[in-house]
Amino acid sequence: MVFKIIEKIDKDLQGLIPGFMEITHKEIKDLEQALGSGDMAVVARIGHNLKGSALNYGFLQLGGIGRRIESSAERNQLEKVHAELEALKDYVDRVEVEFV
């Protein structure tokens, strides 16, 4: 059984969430590409952007993943970045938004 991750998001943002999720999927691909080329500066930047935008929308767990990607990339901790990328993929597969 796959458990959903519920994020409670302000209903005023409802129209923006599909675009935000589309950008998040693109950032996953960009992260994979940057990791493949070993560009940890780009990985850190994507993590930073992910953290900021996620927290602005109210996606607290996603913001934490972005923060950990950023800090792991800055420390050149490749295995941790890969683990957080997997956590990110799992998150987007399981997240459900509840508008409040």
Contacts in CASP RR format, 6 or more apart in sequence:
PFRMAT RR
TARGET T0000
AUTHOR 0000-0000-0000
METHOD contacts of the structure
MODEL  1
MVFKIIEKIDKDLQGLIPGFMEITHKEIKDLEQALGSGDMAVVARIGHNL
KGSALNYGFLQLGGIGRRIESSAERNQLEKVHAELEALKDYVDRVEVEFV
2 94 0 8 1.000
3 94 0 8 1.000
4 94 0 8 1.000
4 95 0 8 1.000
4 96 0 8 1.000
5 61 0 8 1.000
5 91 0 8 1.000
5 94 0 8 1.000
5 95 0 8 1.000
5 96 0 8 1.000
6 95 0 8 1.000
6 96 0 8 1.000
6 97 0 8 1.000
6 98 0 8 1.000
7 58 0 8 1.000
7 59 0 8 1.000
7 60 0 8 1.000
7 61 0 8 1.000
7 62 0 8 1.000
7 95 0 8 1.000
7 96 0 8 1.000
7 97 0 8 1.000
7 98 0 8 1.000
8 98 0 8 1.000
8 99 0 8 1.000
8 100 0 8 1.000
9 17 0 8 1.000
9 57 0 8 1.000
9 58 0 8 1.000
9 59 0 8 1.000
9 97 0 8 1.000
9 98 0 8 1.000
9 99 0 8 1.000
9 100 0 8 1.000
10 58 0 8 1.000
10 99 0 8 1.000
10 100 0 8 1.000
11 99 0 8 1.000
11 100 0 8 1.000
13 57 0 8 1.000
13 99 0 8 1.000
14 99 0 8 1.000
16 57 0 8 1.000
17 57 0 8 1.000
17 97 0 8 1.000
20 53 0 8 1.000
20 57 0 8 1.000
21 92 0 8 1.000
23 53 0 8 1.000
24 50 0 8 1.000
24 54 0 8 1.000
24 62 0 8 1.000
24 92 0 8 1.000
25 92 0 8 1.000
27 46 0 8 1.000
27 47 0 8 1.000
27 49 0 8 1.000
27 50 0 8 1.000
28 85 0 8 1.000
28 88 0 8 1.000
28 89 0 8 1.000
28 92 0 8 1.000
30 42 0 8 1.000
30 46 0 8 1.000
31 43 0 8 1.000
31 46 0 8 1.000
31 47 0 8 1.000
31 69 0 8 1.000
31 85 0 8 1.000
31 88 0 8 1.000
32 85 0 8 1.000
34 40 0 8 1.000
34 42 0 8 1.000
34 43 0 8 1.000
34 46 0 8 1.000
35 43 0 8 1.000
35 78 0 8 1.000
35 81 0 8 1.000
35 82 0 8 1.000
35 85 0 8 1.000
40 73 0 8 1.000
40 74 0 8 1.000
40 76 0 8 1.000
40 78 0 8 1.000
40 81 0 8 1.000
41 73 0 8 1.000
43 69 0 8 1.000
43 73 0 8 1.000
43 81 0 8 1.000
44 69 0 8 1.000
44 70 0 8 1.000
44 73 0 8 1.000
44 74 0 8 1.000
46 69 0 8 1.000
47 66 0 8 1.000
47 67 0 8 1.000
47 69 0 8 1.000
47 70 0 8 1.000
47 73 0 8 1.000
48 66 0 8 1.000
48 70 0 8 1.000
50 62 0 8 1.000
50 63 0 8 1.000
50 65 0 8 1.000
50 66 0 8 1.000
50 69 0 8 1.000
50 70 0 8 1.000
50 88 0 8 1.000
51 63 0 8 1.000
51 64 0 8 1.000
51 66 0 8 1.000
51 67 0 8 1.000
51 69 0 8 1.000
51 70 0 8 1.000
52 63 0 8 1.000
54 60 0 8 1.000
54 62 0 8 1.000
54 63 0 8 1.000
54 64 0 8 1.000
54 65 0 8 1.000
54 66 0 8 1.000
55 63 0 8 1.000
59 95 0 8 1.000
61 91 0 8 1.000
61 95 0 8 1.000
62 88 0 8 1.000
62 91 0 8 1.000
62 95 0 8 1.000
65 84 0 8 1.000
65 87 0 8 1.000
65 88 0 8 1.000
65 91 0 8 1.000
66 84 0 8 1.000
66 88 0 8 1.000
68 80 0 8 1.000
68 84 0 8 1.000
68 87 0 8 1.000
69 81 0 8 1.000
69 84 0 8 1.000
69 85 0 8 1.000
69 88 0 8 1.000
72 80 0 8 1.000
72 81 0 8 1.000
72 84 0 8 1.000
73 81 0 8 1.000
END
